[in-house]
C-alpha cells in the first residue's frame, strides 16, 4: 500500500481530515473534516490488482456524498433555527444530522453499503474502513443527545450484525457484520460516558488489526481457505482462532473486557432489556465464530506439530504471535494489575 508517495500523501490527508473533525468547534468545521477524509480515502481504495476496488470506491463515494449533503443541509437548518430565529422543529434537524452520521459510520439501519464495499477492498483498506473511518462520525454522534433514535440503532445494529453473518462465506463480509454488531455496543457505551465508547473502540481496533494481519499475511478471503491452511503449524492455527474468539468476546480473552464494562454500565443504569438483547445477539456472533473453529479443528486435523521453527523466520509472524499473546492473556494481566493497584 505504501510503495508509492501518493499513497503516503493521501494517508496523511486522511488522518488530517479526521483530526479536523474531532477538534472542530462548529458543525461546518466538522463537515469540512469529513469531506477531506472522504476525498482522501477514495484514491487509497483504488487497486490495480483488485477488479472490484473500482466498484467498491464508487459505492463508497456515492453513499458518503449522500450522507455529506444531508449533513450539510441539516447543519444549515440548525444554524437557521439558532441564529435567524426561524421557527423550525429542532428535533427534525437533529434527527437529520444523526441519520447522516449513522450513514457515514455504517450503523444499522443505514448499513446497506458497508458489507458490499468491504467485499471489494484489500485487507489494509478494510481495516482502515472498520476502524479509522469510524472515529469522526462516532465522535460527532456522541455530541447528539437523541437517546430514542440511538436506542433503535443499537437494537437494529446488534440484531443485523449477528444474524447477517450467519450465512456468509466471505471473511470480509463476516468482519463487516461483526463491525456492525460492535457498533451497537459502542453506541450503547455512549449512554454513560464520553470515555467508555473510546475504550471499547481501542480494544476493538487492536483485535481487528490482529485478525486482519493474519488474513493479509496468508491472503485469506473465504472460509473454505481456512480448512486447508495452517496444517503444518498448529501454533499459527491456535493463535488465529484464539484471536477470532477474542474478537467475539469470549470471557477468558481480552475482547471480553470492553463488553464487561458496557454490561456493568447498562446494569447500573437499569437498562436490562438492552443488556439482555446485546448479550444474546453477541452469543449468535460467537456461534458462527465457534462454528469456524470447530470445523477447522475437527475436519482438518494433521499430526500435531507444535515445534515449527520455520514460522519464526517471518517477522510478521512473530509480531502476530506476540499480539495474539496479548489478545489471549490480556484479561488476566489487566485484572492482576487492577487488583494490585
SERO-4910 file (N, C-alpha, C, O; in steps of 0.05 Angstrom, whole numbers):
BEGIN
 pado doro    nc1    nc2    nc3   cac1   cac2   cac3    cc1    cc2    cc3    oc1    oc2    oc3
  Unk    A     16    -24      0      0      0      0     17     25      0     10     45    -13
  Unk    A     39     24     15     56     49     18     80     48      0    101     59      7
  Unk    A     78     35    -24    101     33    -41    106     59    -57    128     65    -64
  Unk    A     85     75    -61     89    100    -76     82    124    -58     68    121    -38
  Unk    A     92    147    -66     89    171    -49     61    181    -48     53    193    -28
  Unk    A     45    176    -69     17    187    -69      1    173    -47    -16    186    -34
  Unk    A      5    147    -42     -9    133    -20     -2    145      7    -20    149     24
  Unk    A     23    152     10     31    164     36     18    192     39      9    199     61
  Unk    A     18    207     17      6    234     19    -24    232     25    -34    247     43
  Unk    A    -39    214     12    -67    211     17    -73    200     45    -93    206     57
  Unk    A    -54    183     55    -57    173     82    -55    196    103    -69    197    122
  Unk    A    -36    214     98    -32    237    116    -57    255    115    -66    265    136
  Unk    A    -68    259     91    -92    276     88   -116    262    102   -132    276    114
  Unk    A   -117    236    100   -138    221    114   -137    225    144   -158    230    156
  Unk    A   -113    224    155   -110    228    184   -117    257    191   -130    262    212
  Unk    A   -108    276    174   -114    304    179   -144    310    179   -153    325    196
  Unk    A   -158    298    160   -187    303    159   -201    293    184   -219    307    194
  Unk    A   -194    270    194   -206    261    219   -199    279    242   -216    285    259
  Unk    A   -174    288    243   -166    306    265   -181    333    264   -188    344    285
  Unk    A   -186    343    240   -201    368    237   -229    364    248   -239    381    262
  Unk    A   -242    342    242   -269    336    251   -270    334    281   -287    345    295
  Unk    A   -251    319    292   -251    314    321   -246    340    337   -258    344    358
  Unk    A   -229    357    326   -222    382    341   -239    406    333   -234    428    343
  Unk    A   -258    402    315   -274    425    305   -293    435    327   -303    420    343
  Unk    A   -297    462    328   -315    473    348   -341    483    335   -357    497    347
  Unk    A   -345    476    309   -370    483    295   -378    460    277   -360    444    269
  Unk    A   -403    459    270   -412    437    253   -401    440    224   -396    419    211
  Unk    A   -397    464    215   -386    468    188   -357    458    187   -349    446    168
  Unk    A   -342    463    209   -314    453    210   -314    423    211   -296    410    198
  Unk    A   -332    411    226   -334    381    226   -341    370    199   -330    350    191
  Unk    A   -359    384    185   -366    375    158   -342    377    139   -338    359    122
  Unk    A   -327    398    141   -303    401    124   -283    378    129   -272    367    110
  Unk    A   -279    372    154   -261    350    160   -271    323    149   -255    307    139
  Unk    A   -297    318    150   -308    293    139   -304    292    109   -299    271     98
  Unk    A   -307    315     96   -304    316     66   -274    311     59   -269    296     40
  Unk    A   -256    323     73   -227    318     68   -221    289     72   -206    277     56
  Unk    A   -232    277     93   -227    249     99   -238    231     77   -225    212     69
  Unk    A   -262    238     67   -275    222     46   -258    223     20   -252    202      8
  Unk    A   -251    248     12   -238    251    -14   -209    240    -14   -198    235    -35
  Unk    A   -197    237      9   -171    225     11   -171    194     12   -152    181      5
  Unk    A   -194    183     21   -196    154     23   -203    141     -4   -196    118     -9
  Unk    A   -216    156    -22   -223    145    -48   -198    136    -64   -198    114    -74
  Unk    A   -177    153    -66   -153    143    -81   -139    119    -67   -127    103    -80
  Unk    A   -141    118    -40   -129     95    -26   -144     69    -33   -132     48    -32
  Unk    A   -170     71    -39   -185     47    -45   -179     35    -72   -182     11    -76
  Unk    A   -170     51    -91   -164     41   -118   -140     23   -118   -119     30   -107
  Unk    A   -143     -1   -130   -122    -21   -130   -123    -35   -157   -143    -46   -165
  Unk    A   -100    -34   -172   -100    -45   -199   -101    -76   -198   -109    -88   -217
  Unk    A    -94    -88   -175    -94   -117   -173   -122   -128   -166   -127   -152   -168
  Unk    A   -140   -110   -157   -166   -118   -148   -187   -106   -167   -190    -82   -167
  Unk    A   -201   -123   -182   -220   -114   -201   -245   -101   -188   -259    -85   -200
  Unk    A   -251   -109   -163   -275    -99   -150   -271    -73   -135   -289    -61   -125
  Unk    A   -246    -63   -135   -240    -39   -119   -253    -15   -132   -261      3   -117
  Unk    A   -255    -13   -158   -268     10   -171   -298     11   -164   -308     32   -158
  Unk    A   -311    -12   -165   -339    -13   -157   -343     -6   -128   -361      9   -121
  Unk    A   -325    -16   -111   -327    -10    -82   -323     20    -77   -337     31    -60
  Unk    A   -303     32    -91   -297     60    -86   -321     77    -96   -327     98    -84
  Unk    A   -334     69   -118   -357     84   -128   -380     82   -109   -393    102   -103
  Unk    A   -386     58    -99   -407     55    -79   -402     71    -54   -420     84    -43
  Unk    A   -376     71    -45   -369     86    -21   -373    116    -25   -383    130     -8
  Unk    A   -364    125    -48   -365    154    -54   -394    163    -55   -401    183    -44
  Unk    A   -412    148    -70   -440    157    -73   -454    157    -46   -469    175    -40
  Unk    A   -449    136    -29   -462    135     -3   -452    158     15   -468    172     28
  Unk    A   -426    162     16   -415    183     33   -423    211     23   -427    229     39
  Unk    A   -425    214     -4   -433    240    -14   -462    246     -7   -469    269     -1
  Unk    A   -479    226     -8   -507    229      1   -508    237     31   -522    256     38
  Unk    A   -492    223     47   -492    230     76   -481    258     81   -491    272     98
  Unk    A   -461    266     66   -449    293     69   -469    314     61   -470    335     74
  Unk    A   -484    310     39   -503    330     30   -526    333     50   -535    355     56
  Unk    A   -535    310     61   -556    311     81   -546    325    107   -560    341    119
  Unk    A   -521    319    114   -509    332    138   -507    362    134   -513    377    153
  Unk    A   -498    371    110   -495    399    105   -522    413    106   -525    435    117
  Unk    A   -542    400     94   -570    412     94   -580    414    123   -592    434    130
  Unk    A   -575    393    139   -584    393    167   -570    415    183   -581    427    201
  Unk    A   -544    418    177   -528    439    191   -539    467    185   -542    484    203
  Unk    A   -546    472    159   -558    498    152   -584    502    166   -590    524    176
  Unk    A   -601    481    168   -626    484    182   -621    490    212   -635    506    224
  Unk    A   -601    477    223   -595    481    251   -585    509    256   -593    522    276
  Unk    A   -569    520    238   -560    548    241   -582    568    237   -583    588    250
  Unk    A   -601    561    219   -624    579    215   -641    580    241   -652    601    248
  Unk    A   -644    558    254   -660    557    279   -647    574    301   -661    589    315
  Unk    A   -621    572    303   -607    585    326   -600    614    320   -601    630    339
  Unk    A   -592    620    296   -582    647    290   -603    666    278   -603    690    284
  Unk    A   -620    655    262   -640    672    248   -668    671    262   -686    685    254
  Unk    A   -669    655    283   -694    653    299   -718    645    282   -740    655    286
  Unk    A   -714    627    263   -736    616    247   -748    593    262   -733    575    271
  Unk    A   -774    592    264   -787    572    280   -788    545    263   -806    541    247
  Unk    A   -769    528    269   -769    502    257   -767    481    279   -761    488    302
  Unk    A   -774    457    273   -773    436    293   -744    428    297   -731    417    280
  Unk    A   -734    433    322   -705    427    327   -700    397    327   -677    389    320
  Unk    A   -719    381    334   -715    352    334   -711    343    305   -696    323    301
  Unk    A   -723    356    286   -720    348    258   -692    351    248   -681    333    235
  Unk    A   -679    374    253   -652    378    244   -632    360    259   -613    350    247
  Unk    A   -637    356    285   -620    338    300   -623    309    290   -603    295    289
  Unk    A   -647    301    282   -651    274    271   -637    271    244   -627    250    238
  Unk    A   -637    292    228   -624    291    202   -593    289    206   -580    274    192
  Unk    A   -583    305    224   -554    304    230   -546    276    239   -526    264    230
  Unk    A   -561    265    258   -555    238    269   -558    217    247   -541    199    246
  Unk    A   -578    219    230   -581    199    208   -558    200    189   -548    179    180
  Unk    A   -549    224    182   -526    227    163   -501    215    176   -485    202    162
  Unk    A   -496    220    201   -472    209    214   -474    178    217   -454    165    215
  Unk    A   -498    168    222   -501    139    224   -497    126    197   -486    104    195
  Unk    A   -505    140    175   -500    130    148   -470    130    142   -460    112    129
  Unk    A   -456    151    151   -427    152    147   -412    130    162   -392    119    152
  Unk    A   -422    123    186   -408    103    202   -416     74    195   -402     55    203
  Unk    A   -438     71    180   -447     44    172   -463     30    193   -464      5    194
  Unk    A   -476     46    211   -492     34    232   -520     26    221   -531     41    204
  Unk    A   -531      4    230   -558     -4    221   -578     17    232   -573     27    254
  Unk    A   -599     23    218   -609     12    192   -597     24    167   -608     21    146
  Unk    A   -574     39    170   -561     51    147   -536     36    139   -516     48    131
  Unk    A   -537     10    142   -513     -7    138   -511    -19    110   -492    -33    105
  Unk    A   -531    -13     92   -534    -29     67   -508    -28     50   -503    -47     35
  Unk    A   -492     -7     52   -469     -4     35   -444    -17     46   -425    -24     31
  Unk    A   -444    -22     72   -419    -29     86   -408    -56     78   -385    -58     71
  Unk    A   -424    -78     79   -413   -104     71   -405   -105     42   -385   -118     35
  Unk    A   -420    -92     24   -414    -92     -4   -388    -78    -10   -372    -86    -27
  Unk    A   -383    -55      3   -358    -41     -1   -335    -57     11   -313    -58     -2
  Unk    A   -339    -69     34   -317    -85     46   -309   -108     27   -285   -115     26
  Unk    A   -328   -119     13   -322   -142     -4   -303   -135    -27   -289   -153    -37
  Unk    A   -302   -110    -35   -285   -102    -57   -258    -90    -49   -243    -80    -66
  Unk    A   -252    -90    -23   -228    -77    -14   -206    -97     -7   -211   -120     -1
  Unk    A   -181    -87     -7   -159   -103      5   -162   -103     35   -177    -88     46
  Unk    A   -146   -120     48   -148   -123     77   -139    -98     91   -150    -91    112
  Unk    A   -119    -84     81   -110    -60     94   -131    -38     93   -136    -24    112
  Unk    A   -143    -35     69   -164    -15     66   -189    -22     83   -203     -5     93
  Unk    A   -194    -49     85   -217    -58    102   -212    -50    131   -230    -42    145
  Unk    A   -187    -53    140   -180    -45    167   -184    -15    172   -195     -7    193
  Unk    A   -176      1    152   -180     30    154   -210     36    156   -218     53    171
  Unk    A   -226     23    139   -254     28    138   -268     20    164   -287     33    173
  Unk    A   -259     -2    176   -271    -13    200   -263      3    225   -279      3    244
  Unk    A   -240     15    225   -230     28    249   -228     58    246   -243     73    258
  Unk    A   -209     68    230   -203     96    229   -226    113    218   -231    135    228
  Unk    A   -240    102    198   -262    117    185   -286    120    204   -305    135    197
  Unk    A   -287    106    226   -309    108    244   -304    128    267   -323    134    282
  Unk    A   -280    138    270   -273    155    293   -289    181    291   -302    189    310
  Unk    A   -288    195    268   -300    221    265   -331    219    268   -343    235    283
  Unk    A   -345    201    253   -374    200    256   -383    193    285   -402    204    295
  Unk    A   -369    174    297   -376    166    324   -372    189    344   -388    192    363
  Unk    A   -350    204    340   -345    226    358   -368    247    356   -376    259    376
  Unk    A   -377    252    331   -399    271    327   -426    260    338   -442    275    348
  Unk    A   -430    234    335   -454    222    345   -456    225    375   -478    228    386
  Unk    A   -433    223    388   -433    225    418   -441    253    428   -447    256    451
  Unk    A   -441    273    409   -449    300    417   -479    304    416   -490    324    427
  Unk    A   -494    285    403   -522    290    398   -539    273    418   -538    249    417
  Unk    A   -554    287    436   -569    272    456   -597    263    447   -617    273    457
  Unk    A   -598    245    428   -624    235    418   -625    205    425   -619    188    408
  Unk    A   -632    199    450   -630    172    460   -649    153    447   -643    129    444
  Unk    A   -673    162    440   -693    144    428   -683    133    401   -685    109    396
  Unk    A   -673    152    384   -663    143    358   -638    125    361   -635    106    346
  Unk    A   -621    132    380   -597    116    385   -605     88    395   -592     69    389
  Unk    A   -626     87    412   -635     61    422   -644     43    399   -638     19    399
  Unk    A   -659     55    380   -668     39    356   -643     29    341   -643      6    332
  Unk    A   -623     46    337   -599     39    322   -584     17    337   -573     -1    324
  Unk    A   -582     18    363   -569     -3    379   -582    -30    375   -569    -50    370
  Unk    A   -609    -30    377   -624    -55    374   -620    -67    346   -615    -91    343
  Unk    A   -623    -50    325   -621    -59    298   -592    -68    291   -588    -88    277
  Unk    A   -572    -53    301   -545    -60    296   -537    -87    308   -524   -103    295
  Unk    A   -546    -92    333   -540   -117    345   -553   -140    332   -542   -162    329
  Unk    A   -578   -136    323   -593   -158    310   -582   -164    282   -577   -187    275
  Unk    A   -579   -142    266   -570   -146    238   -541   -155    238   -534   -172    221
  Unk    A   -524   -144    255   -496   -152    256   -492   -181    263   -473   -194    255
  Unk    A   -510   -192    280   -507   -221    288   -520   -239    268   -508   -259    260
  Unk    A   -544   -233    260   -558   -251    241   -547   -249    213   -547   -269    198
  Unk    A   -537   -226    205   -526   -223    178   -501   -239    172   -496   -246    150
  Unk    A   -486   -245    193   -461   -260    189   -465   -290    189   -446   -305    185
  Unk    A   -489   -300    194   -494   -329    197   -489   -344    171   -478   -366    171
  Unk    A   -498   -333    149   -497   -347    123   -475   -337    105   -476   -341     81
  Unk    A   -455   -324    116   -433   -313     99   -410   -332     96   -403   -346    115
  Unk    A   -399   -334     72   -375   -349     67   -351   -332     62   -328   -341     63
  Unk    A   -356   -306     58   -334   -287     54   -324   -276     80   -340   -267     97
  Unk    A   -298   -277     85   -288   -267    110   -290   -237    113   -294   -227    135
  Unk    A   -289   -222     91   -292   -193     92   -320   -186    100   -324   -167    115
  Unk    A   -341   -200     89   -368   -194     97   -373   -202    126   -388   -190    140
  Unk    A   -360   -224    134   -362   -233    162   -351   -211    181   -364   -206    202
  Unk    A   -328   -200    174   -317   -178    190   -335   -153    189   -336   -138    209
  Unk    A   -348   -148    166   -365   -125    164   -389   -128    183   -396   -109    197
  Unk    A   -402   -151    183   -425   -154    200   -417   -155    230   -432   -146    247
  Unk    A   -393   -165    235   -382   -164    262   -378   -135    271   -383   -128    294
  Unk    A   -369   -118    252   -365    -90    258   -391    -76    264   -393    -59    282
  Unk    A   -412    -83    249   -439    -72    254   -449    -79    282   -460    -63    296
  Unk    A   -444   -104    290   -452   -113    317   -436    -98    338   -448    -89    359
  Unk    A   -410    -94    334   -394    -79    353   -402    -50    355   -400    -37    376
  Unk    A   -412    -38    332   -421    -11    332   -445     -7    351   -448     13    364
  Unk    A   -462    -28    352   -485    -27    371   -475    -25    400   -486    -10    416
  Unk    A   -454    -40    406   -442    -38    433   -430    -11    439   -432      0    461
  Unk    A   -416      0    418   -403     27    422   -424     49    427   -420     66    444
  Unk    A   -445     48    411   -466     69    415   -480     66    442   -487     86    454
  Unk    A   -483     41    451   -495     37    478   -476     47    499   -484     56    521
  Unk    A   -449     45    494   -430     55    514   -431     85    516   -422     97    536
  Unk    A   -441     99    494   -442    128    495   -463    138    515   -462    161    524
  Unk    A   -482    121    523   -502    129    542   -491    138    569   -503    154    583
  Unk    A   -469    126    577   -459    131    604   -437    152    605   -439    171    621
  Unk    A   -417    150    588   -395    169    590   -382    173    563   -386    158    544
  Unk    A   -366    194    561   -351    200    537   -328    180    532   -321    174    510
  Unk    A   -318    169    554   -293    153    552   -299    124    547   -282    110    535
  Unk    A   -322    113    554   -326     85    553   -327     75    524   -316     53    518
  Unk    A   -340     90    506   -340     80    478   -313     83    465   -306     67    448
  Unk    A   -296    102    474   -269    104    464   -252     80    473   -236     69    457
  Unk    A   -256     71    498   -242     48    508   -250     23    492   -233      7    483
  Unk    A   -276     20    487   -286     -2    471   -275     -1    443   -266    -22    432
  Unk    A   -274     23    431   -264     26    404   -234     18    403   -225      6    383
  Unk    A   -219     25    423   -190     19    422   -186    -12    424   -169    -23    410
  Unk    A   -201    -25    442   -199    -54    443   -207    -67    417   -194    -85    407
  Unk    A   -229    -57    405   -239    -69    380   -219    -64    358   -214    -82    342
  Unk    A   -206    -41    357   -186    -35    336   -162    -53    338   -152    -63    318
  Unk    A   -153    -58    363   -130    -76    367   -136   -105    358   -120   -117    344
  Unk    A   -159   -115    366   -167   -142    359   -171   -145    329   -164   -165    317
  Unk    A   -184   -125    316   -188   -126    287   -162   -125    272   -158   -139    252
  Unk    A   -143   -108    282   -117   -106    269   -102   -132    271    -89   -140    252
  Unk    A   -105   -146    293    -91   -171    297   -102   -192    278    -86   -207    266
  Unk    A   -128   -194    275   -140   -213    257   -134   -207    228   -127   -225    212
  Unk    A   -136   -182    220   -132   -174    192   -102   -177    185    -96   -181    161
  Unk    A    -84   -175    204    -56   -180    199    -52   -209    190    -37   -215    172
  Unk    A    -66   -228    203    -65   -256    195    -77   -260    167    -65   -273    150
  Unk    A   -101   -248    163   -114   -251    136    -96   -240    114    -93   -253     93
  Unk    A    -84   -217    119    -67   -205     98    -42   -220     93    -32   -222     71
  Unk    A    -31   -232    115     -5   -246    113     -9   -272     96     10   -280     82
  Unk    A    -32   -285     99    -37   -311     86    -56   -308     62    -63   -329     50
  Unk    A    -64   -284     55    -82   -279     32   -108   -296     35   -116   -310     16
  Unk    A   -120   -294     58   -145   -308     63   -169   -290     58   -170   -268     68
  Unk    A   -188   -300     42   -212   -284     35   -238   -299     39   -259   -286     41
  Unk    A   -237   -326     41   -261   -341     43   -258   -363     65   -235   -370     72
  Unk    A   -280   -372     75   -279   -391     98   -267   -417     90   -252   -430    105
  Unk    A   -272   -427     65   -261   -453     57   -231   -453     56   -219   -475     57
  Unk    A   -218   -430     54   -189   -429     54   -178   -435     81   -155   -444     84
  Unk    A   -194   -431    102   -184   -435    129   -179   -465    135   -162   -472    151
  Unk    A   -195   -482    123   -194   -510    130   -169   -524    119   -160   -544    130
  Unk    A   -158   -513     98   -134   -524     87   -109   -509     95    -86   -517     89
  Unk    A   -112   -487    110    -89   -471    119    -79   -482    146    -93   -496    160
  Unk    A    -55   -474    152    -42   -479    178    -40   -509    185    -38   -516    208
  Unk    A    -40   -526    165    -38   -555    171     -9   -562    180     -5   -583    192
  Unk    A     10   -545    173     38   -551    181     45   -539    207     65   -546    219
  Unk    A     29   -520    217     36   -506    242     12   -503    259     -6   -488    254
  Unk    A     11   -519    281    -11   -517    300    -10   -491    316    -31   -482    325
  Unk    A     14   -479    319     16   -454    334      1   -432    320    -15   -418    332
  Unk    A      5   -430    293     -9   -409    278    -39   -414    278    -55   -396    280
  Unk    A    -47   -440    277    -75   -447    276    -89   -439    302   -110   -426    302
  Unk    A    -76   -446    324    -88   -439    350    -88   -409    355   -108   -399    365
  Unk    A    -67   -396    347    -65   -367    352    -87   -352    336    -99   -333    346
  Unk    A    -91   -360    311   -111   -347    294   -139   -350    306   -154   -331    307
  Unk    A   -146   -375    314   -173   -379    324   -177   -368    352   -199   -361    359
  Unk    A   -156   -365    367   -158   -351    393   -164   -322    389   -180   -310    404
  Unk    A   -152   -310    368   -158   -282    361   -187   -279    353   -200   -259    360
  Unk    A   -197   -298    338   -225   -297    329   -244   -299    353   -264   -284    354
  Unk    A   -239   -316    372   -256   -319    395   -253   -294    413   -273   -286    426
  Unk    A   -230   -282    414   -226   -257    429   -242   -234    418   -254   -218    432
  Unk    A   -243   -233    391   -260   -212    378   -289   -216    384   -304   -197    386
  Unk    A   -297   -241    386   -325   -247    392   -332   -241    421   -356   -239    427
  Unk    A   -313   -238    438   -318   -231    466   -322   -254    485   -336   -253    504
  Unk    A   -308   -277    479   -309   -300    497   -294   -293    523   -272   -282    521
  Unk    A   -306   -299    546   -296   -288    571   -266   -291    578   -255   -273    590
  Unk    A   -252   -314    573   -224   -314    582   -206   -296    567   -183   -292    575
  Unk    A   -215   -284    545   -197   -269    528   -201   -239    531   -219   -229    545
  Unk    A   -183   -224    518   -182   -195    521   -207   -181    510   -215   -161    521
  Unk    A   -220   -192    490   -244   -180    479   -267   -179    497   -287   -165    492
  Unk    A   -266   -193    519   -288   -193    538   -288   -168    556   -308   -160    567
  Unk    A   -264   -155    559   -262   -132    577   -281   -109    569   -296   -100    586
  Unk    A   -281    -99    544   -299    -77    537   -328    -85    540   -345    -69    548
  Unk    A   -335   -110    532   -363   -119    536   -370   -120    565   -393   -113    573
  Unk    A   -352   -128    582   -356   -129    611   -362   -102    622   -381    -98    638
  Unk    A   -347    -82    613   -351    -54    622   -379    -44    613   -392    -31    629
  Unk    A   -386    -49    588   -412    -40    578   -435    -54    593   -455    -41    600
  Unk    A   -432    -80    597   -453    -95    612   -456    -84    640   -478    -81    650
  Unk    A   -433    -78    653   -434    -67    680   -448    -40    680   -464    -34    698
  Unk    A   -442    -23    660   -454      3    658   -484      1    654   -500     16    666
  Unk    A   -492    -16    636   -521    -19    630   -536    -30    654   -559    -22    659
  Unk    A   -524    -48    669   -538    -59    693   -540    -38    715   -560    -37    729
  Unk    A   -519    -20    717   -521      1    737   -543     21    730   -557     31    747
  Unk    A   -546     26    703   -567     45    694   -594     32    691   -613     45    682
  Unk    A   -597      7    700   -622     -8    700   -634    -11    671   -658    -12    668
  Unk    A   -616    -14    651   -625    -18    624   -622    -48    618   -605    -57    602
  Unk    A   -639    -64    631   -636    -93    630   -644   -104    602   -632   -123    593
  Unk    A   -665    -92    590   -673   -102    564   -650    -99    543   -645   -117    528
  Unk    A   -638    -75    543   -616    -71    524   -592    -89    530   -580   -100    511
  Unk    A   -586    -93    555   -563   -111    562   -569   -139    554   -552   -153    543
  Unk    A   -594   -149    558   -601   -176    551   -600   -180    521   -591   -201    511
  Unk    A   -610   -160    506   -610   -162    476   -582   -162    465   -575   -179    448
  Unk    A   -565   -144    475   -537   -143    465   -523   -169    471   -508   -179    454
  Unk    A   -526   -180    495   -512   -204    503   -522   -228    487   -506   -245    478
  Unk    A   -548   -229    482   -559   -251    466   -550   -251    437   -542   -271    426
  Unk    A   -549   -227    426   -540   -225    398   -510   -230    396   -501   -241    375
  Unk    A   -495   -223    416   -466   -230    416   -462   -260    417   -443   -270    406
  Unk    A   -480   -274    431   -478   -303    432   -481   -315    404   -469   -335    397
  Unk    A   -498   -302    387   -502   -312    360   -476   -307    344   -468   -324    328
  Unk    A   -464   -284    347   -438   -279    333   -417   -299    343   -401   -309    327
  Unk    A   -417   -305    368   -398   -326    379   -404   -353    367   -386   -369    363
  Unk    A   -430   -358    361   -437   -384    349   -424   -387    322   -412   -408    317
  Unk    A   -425   -366    304   -412   -371    278   -382   -369    280   -368   -379    262
  Unk    A   -370   -356    300   -341   -358    304   -334   -386    313   -315   -398    303
  Unk    A   -349   -397    333   -343   -424    343   -348   -445    321   -334   -466    320
  Unk    A   -367   -440    303   -372   -459    281   -347   -460    263   -339   -482    254
  Unk    A   -334   -437    258   -309   -437    243   -288   -453    257   -274   -469    245
  Unk    A   -285   -449    283   -264   -461    299   -268   -492    300   -249   -507    296
  Unk    A   -293   -501    305   -298   -529    307   -292   -543    280   -280   -564    279
  Unk    A   -301   -530    258   -297   -542    232   -267   -544    226   -258   -564    215
  Unk    A   -252   -523    232   -224   -523    225   -208   -543    243   -189   -555    233
  Unk    A   -216   -546    268   -201   -564    286   -210   -593    282   -193   -611    285
  Unk    A   -235   -598    277   -245   -625    276   -243   -638    248   -237   -661    246
  Unk    A   -247   -622    227   -248   -633    200   -220   -635    188   -214   -652    171
  Unk    A   -202   -617    196   -175   -617    185   -156   -620    208   -148   -600    221
  Unk    A   -148   -644    214   -132   -649    238   -106   -664    230   -107   -688    227
  Unk    A    -85   -650    225    -59   -663    219    -46   -673    245    -56   -669    267
  Unk    A    -24   -686    241     -8   -694    264      2   -669    279     13   -652    265
  Unk    A     -2   -666    305      6   -641    318     35   -636    315     52   -653    321
  Unk    A     41   -612    306     69   -604    302     73   -578    315     73   -556    303
  Unk    A     78   -579    341     80   -554    357    106   -540    353    108   -516    355
  Unk    A    127   -556    348    154   -543    346    160   -537    317    176   -551    304
  Unk    A    147   -517    307    150   -509    279    167   -483    279    156   -461    281
  Unk    A    193   -486    276    211   -463    278    211   -446    253    220   -423    254
  Unk    A    202   -457    231    204   -442    206    185   -418    206    191   -398    192
  Unk    A    164   -418    222    146   -396    222    158   -371    234    150   -348    229
  Unk    A    179   -375    251    191   -352    264    211   -338    245    222   -317    253
  Unk    A    215   -349    221    233   -335    202    219   -310    191    233   -292    181
  Unk    A    193   -310    191    178   -287    182    173   -267    205    162   -275    226
  Unk    A    182   -242    201    179   -223    223    150   -217    230    143   -213    253
  Unk    A    133   -216    209    105   -211    214     92   -233    230     74   -228    246
  Unk    A    102   -258    227     91   -280    243     97   -276    272     81   -281    290
  Unk    A    122   -267    278    130   -262    306    113   -239    318    104   -241    341
  Unk    A    108   -218    302     91   -196    312     63   -205    317     51   -198    337
  Unk    A     52   -222    298     25   -232    301     22   -250    326      3   -248    340
  Unk    A     43   -266    331     41   -284    354     43   -268    380     31   -275    400
  Unk    A     59   -247    380     61   -231    404     35   -216    410     27   -213    433
  Unk    A     22   -206    388     -5   -194    392    -25   -214    401    -43   -208    417
  Unk    A    -23   -239    391    -41   -260    399    -38   -266    429    -57   -272    443
  Unk    A    -14   -264    439     -9   -268    468    -25   -247    484    -38   -254    504
  Unk    A    -23   -222    476    -38   -201    490    -69   -205    487    -84   -201    505
  Unk    A    -77   -214    463   -105   -219    458   -116   -242    475   -139   -242    484
  Unk    A    -99   -262    480   -108   -286    494   -106   -282    525   -124   -291    539
  Unk    A    -85   -270    534    -80   -269    563    -82   -240    574    -75   -235    597
  Unk    A    -92   -221    557    -93   -194    567   -112   -190    590   -107   -174    608
  Unk    A   -135   -205    590   -154   -202    612   -142   -210    638   -147   -197    659
  Unk    A   -125   -231    638   -113   -240    663    -93   -218    674    -94   -212    697
  Unk    A    -76   -208    655    -56   -188    664    -70   -162    673    -61   -150    693
  Unk    A    -90   -153    658   -104   -128    666   -117   -131    693   -117   -113    709
  Unk    A   -130   -155    697   -143   -160    723   -123   -160    746   -128   -149    768
  Unk    A    -99   -172    741    -78   -173    762    -68   -145    769    -65   -138    792
  Unk    A    -63   -129    747    -53   -101    752    -74    -85    766    -68    -69    784
  Unk    A   -100    -89    759   -121    -73    772   -123    -80    802   -127    -62    818
  Unk    A   -121   -105    809   -124   -113    837    -98   -106    853   -100   -101    877
  Unk    A    -75   -105    839    -51    -97    853    -51    -67    859    -41    -58    879
  Unk    A    -63    -51    840    -65    -22    845    -86    -16    866    -90      7    873
***
